[in-house]
Amino acid sequence: MPMIYFDKVTRVYPDESIALDSVSFTVEPKEFVTIVGHSGAGKTTLMKMLIAEDRPTQGSIFFESKNIHKLKKKEMNKLRRRIGTVFQDFRLIRDKTAYENIAFAMEASGKTDKEIASDVPYVLDLVNLGDKMWNFPHQMSGGEKQRVAIARAIVNQPDIIIADEPTGNLDPINIIEIVKIIKKINEMGTTVLLTTHNKEVVDRVGGRVLTMEKGKIIRDDKAGKYIL
Amino acid sequence: MIITYFKRIIRTGFINFWRNGFLSFAALIVLTLSLSSFGVLIFGSAFGRTLIEEVKNKVDINVYFTLNAPETSILELKKTIENLPEVEKVEYVSREQALTSFKNKWKDNTLILQGLNEVGSNPFPAVLNIKAKEPSQYAGIANYLDGKDSLSKDGTAMVDKVNYNQNKLVIDRLGRIIPAVQKGGLIFAAILVVVAIIIIFNTIRLIIYNSKDEISVMKLVGASNSYIRGPFVMSGVMYGTISGILTLVVLGIFAFYSDLAIIKFAGVQGTQDFSLIVNVFSIYFKQNFGEIFSIIMGSGVVLGAISSYLAVRRYLNV
């Protein structure tokens, strides 16, 4: 059974522009899927649909056979705790330290103070930020912020990581670093769905590549090709 | 788990309040000013009530009797008037009391006392001083007195004059002005309260608007609405509590220094002439501190909490 199933999903914005045009695909558990495409191809809209930040105009999205957009509020909160999200603009809570940003995701999942105290330093060490635990986002570089965002995404041991252009705001050294971390997470058994328009990222990741153009999936390659 | 949940909400609320720094400070000032307007209303209504009571107390009807009116007939009339529903109290001043009071008043003025001695007998008539419950009721009382037989039982003329007609204009005006002032005060108070509530709501909404992106991130990591909203409501309660305390301090300072300010403004003679307005605020503040505390703190806390609750709700639909 696929973990994610997009069934003819279309998204038309109020200004009549089409962000997604009858998109269908599946993602299997533990798979690493990279979605590539130019800006405006519909990659971010597709990711937003998965975390129910946006709704399709037509079609349905299933997570383990449950229609995401028909879930009740409580079920939606539970689902979001099973999905780790990484954004291009990091989306850290600016008034919280690195530790508190990650702890918040654990608190939201109902973890105990003891679990938080042991797990947060552990994931920060995993992303090599043990020494920046008490820094606020404005005291960190782009690469560091993204690593905090990744730590936050993995701390609840989610079933899937959704990373929307996670290397978009980073320099080449940090890009390599972030890709390494995400690959490692996938190797440990977590499904990863990543969007990028960076060829180097696709080359380093390998695996399945979906290519998008004008809201449609135009290629689905198993061998990790970046053709645009 | 519930204890941990609330502990986290309270802790996060405190931390957010502290970390918001300048924004919290600015909000406290705006909230203090808005809550002070409630204080202005409280003091204004206390001052208005005192003023109206004073004016009402100064209005009365005096029935002057002839010098040979028998005291028993006067006291009988007093009893009858006291039974009228619109009468609050009737005070009888006998001829002897009027004379003693006059002598006491002018004891230092030998010229006047000498003149009084030259008159020989007591020139002062007995008086019934009548106070109505409301100024508008004096006309009815005066009508009653007009219709009353002005002769005593033995047929001698008893009532010399009733001073209502001389004071009619002032009494009638007061009867119209006082309800109008009370009504106007109520409308003004309602407007001020609405404006203060709008200002408080918008101030807190601005603070929460500043956190709207964070709220959406919290939603996306799976936090429940109540867990996101809790710390904001907690901060709102803190804004309300602290600005409530600041407002009470400001009102206290105003109440206790208002006497000095009034004396400075009106001058000693002016404050003696209008002694009613001095000490009103400080006495009212002391006597009604519990009530003032409840109104100010209650408004601050409730408005802070409700404003935060409503403002966050806007950004929870992610």
Interface residues (C-beta under 8 A of the other chain):
Chain A: I51 E53 K73 K74 N77 K78 L79 R80 R81 T85 R91 L92 I93 R94 D95 F104 A105 E107 A108 S109 G110 T112 D113 R152
Chain B: M1 T4 R8 I15 N16 R19 N20 S211 D213 E214 S216 V217 M218 K219 L220 V221 G222 A223 S224 N225 Y227 V318
